């Protein structure tokens, strides 16, 4: 609804700014990179995402459309709301966040206040393959370390086991379920498909 704001910066705080747009002061919750570009008394521009709740309308501001796009993408993961998404972009740059998800670097994600180990595992499971990979400044794709394990088989197995453990199954049961669907991995590398098959195996057991 509101894609960006341009106007005189009337005030700037630790995590927000007020931008005078045609005589109307718009309060915007901003990422650190967006705030660094805003100076009181000068004209500034921020890309924005409007979050509508029953009791409030909140504008979130970003340095560019890339930050904004990633802010909206990470909220597709269960348990990630706009405040947590903003915190993720406050701790990590967009490409660092993409790299953490693509490389299954849960330690990097747990550096974000509000994200624990299980939450980081869930975010990786739900977002890996959904968000764009990190890129270098010359436009080429950055390399992403392989997931723990041996080759492609180790990668899918690690993700399936992590997903099952995150859903409450014991590590022993998760490993057994992953082993039970190993034959399917020869036909598909889709982790979501393999995870569903593993869940069916556990349900039957």
Buried (B, 14 or more C-beta within 10 A) or exposed (E): EEEBBEBBBBEBEEBBBBBBBEEEEBBBBBBBBBBEBBEEEEEBBBBBBEBEEEEEEBBBBBBBEBBBBBBBBBBEBEEBEBEBBBBBBBBBBBBBBBBBBBBBBBEBBBEBEEBEEBBBBBBBBBBBEEBBBBBEEEEEEEEBEBBEBEEEEEBBBBBBBBBBBBBEBEEEBBBBBBBBBEEBBEEEEEBBBBBBBBBEBBEEE
